[in-house]
Amino acid sequence: MLYAVNRLIVGICALVVLAGAVITLLVAVGAASADVLPHDWFLSPLQRVANTSGGSAAAVVVVCLVLMLGTVTVLVLELLRPRRQGRLLLSSTEEGVATIEGESVRILAEKTAATAPNVDRARCELGTTSEGLMFVCLAKARMGSNVAEVGSAIQTRVKDAIEQLIGLPVSFIDVMIRYEPTDQKRPPVL
C-alpha cells in the first residue's frame, strides 16, 4: 500500500513540475501570455520570464527543456518500474497466517527453470490471477537445442516445483526462448 502511495506522490509531483516547465517555456518563447494561469497564479514570475531576452531567454528555454526531459523520464520510469510482488497467502488458520514473499517465489521459478536441459539461465516474472499464479519466463537456451522440448521442460519443472514446495496452484506459464550465442561456428547437427 505504501509503495503505491509513494508512486502516486512521485507521479503527481512530476506532472506538476512538467506542467510548470511547459507553461514557462510557452511564456518564454512568446507562445502564451504571462496571465495564462487562472487567478493570477505565478503572474509576477511569469511576467519576468516574458520580459527576458537574449541569453537570459535562451537560458530559461534550456532549463525548461531539461526539466521537461527529466520529468518525462521520471514518469516513464515510474510506469515501467516493475511492481514488487507482495506477500502471497499460503494458509490462514485460527493460530495465524502463513505467507511467502512473491520475490522468493519468483526466484524459485528462475532457479528451477535454469535446471531444465539445455538452459543456461532464465528470468521469470510473477503475476497472480484468480485461478493461481502465472509466470512469464525468458530462457536462454543453448544453440541447437529443441525449443519445444526446452519450453515444455521449463513449464513442467516450474509448475511442479511451485505446487509441491509452496503449495500454491500455477495456472499459466509463458516461456519465451532465446538461443544463447556460443563459440561454435555452426550449430550442432541432430
N, C-alpha and C positions, 0 to 999 in steps of 0.2 A: 504494500500500500504506500509506504513512504517513498519507495522508488518511483512509483507512478506520479506522486505529488511533486517530487523533485524534477522529473522530466517535464511536467506541466509548467512548473515555475520557470525552468530554463527556456522552454518554448515561448512562453508569453513574454519574458524579458527580451529574447532575441527578436521577436516580432515588433516589440515597441522600439527597440534600437534600429531595426531595419526601416520601420515607418519614419522615424525621425531623420535617418540618413537620406531617405528618398525625398522627403519634404525639403530638407535643407539643400539637397542637390538641385531640386527643381527651382528653388528660390535663387540659388547662386547662379544658375545659368539663365535666369530670366524667364523660365517657362511657367512660373507661378508667382503670384504676388506675396508679399510678406504677411498679408492678412488672410492667408489660405485656411488657417485653422479657425474654428468657431470660438466665440467669446474672447477674442484677442489672446489666446493662449500663445505664449512664447513670441509675442509680437515684437518686442524690443530686440531679442537676439536675431530673429529673422530679418528685421529691418537692417541690422548691422551687416548681416550676410548679403542682403540685397544691395547694399551700398559699397561693397568691396569691389575692387577692380584690379586688374593686372595680376601680379604674383600672389596677392592675398586671395583673389578669387580662384586661382588655379590651385592653391593650397587647400582651400575649402572643398573644391571638387575632388581632389585626390583623397583627402581624409574621408569624405563621404563614400567614395568608391571602395576604399579599404574597409570601412565599417560595413558597407553592404555585402562585400565579398565575405568578410568574417562572419557576419550573422547568418548569411545563407549557408555557409559551411557548417556552423553550429546546428542550424535547423536540419540539414541533411544528415549530419552525424547522429543527431537525436532520433531521427526517423529510422536510420539504418542500424543503429546500435542494437545488437541482439539483446532481447529481453531475457533476463536471468529467469530460469525456471525456478519457481519457488519450491516449497515442500510438497511432496506427494503423500497422501494419506494411505498408510498400509493397513491399519486396523484401529478401531475405536471400541473400547470396552469400558465397563464401569471402573476398572483400575486405571485407565488412562488411554492416551492416544499414542500410536506409533507412526512416525513419519520418516521420510527419507528425502534428502535434498535432490532436486532434479538434476543438478550438476553431477552428482555421484552416479545417477542412472545413465546420464549421457556418457560419462567416462567409461562405465562398464560396457556400454554398447560399442564404443570405439575400440576398446581393448579386445572385446570379443570378435568384432568384425575383422580386426587385424590378424586374428588367428586362422582365418579361412585360407585354404590352399591358394597359393599364387598371389596373395595380397600383401603388399609391403606396408601400407598404413591406411587408416580410414579416419574420416572426420564425420561425426554424426550430430544432428540437431534433433532435439526432443520437443515434441508437442503433445498435447492431450486432446482427446475427443471424448464424447460421452460413451463410446464403446471401449476405450482404453488408450494406451499410449501409442504414439506414432513417431516414427523415426525417418529422417532423410539422411542417408549416408552417402558420402563421396569416397569411393575406394580407389586407391592406386594399385592397379594390377600389373603383374609382370608381363612384358611383351610376349605375345604368342599364347597366352592363357585363354581358355574358353570363357568368354564373357558371360554366357548364360549360366554356366556351372558356378562361376565365381559369385554372381549375383544371388543365385539360389542358395549357395552355401552360407553367404552372409545373412540372408533373410532367416534361414533355419537356425543358425547359431545364435544370432541376436535374440530372436523370439524365444528360443528355448532357455537361454541364459537369464533373460529378464523375468520370464514367467516362473522359472524354477528358483532362482536366487532371491528375487524380490517379491514375487507373488502377485504382481500386477499384470493384467491382461495386455497383450500387444495386439492392436487392431490393424496396423499398417506399417510396412517398412518399404520405403522407396530407396532403391540402390542405384546410384549413378557410378559408372566405372570409367576410369581414365587409365589408359596404358601409361606405365612408368617408363621413361626412356632408359635404355640400357646401353652398355658399351658395345654390344654386339652390332655388327654391321647389318645383319639380316635377322628377321625373326625366325625362330626355330620352325622347321617343317614337321608337321604332325603326321 
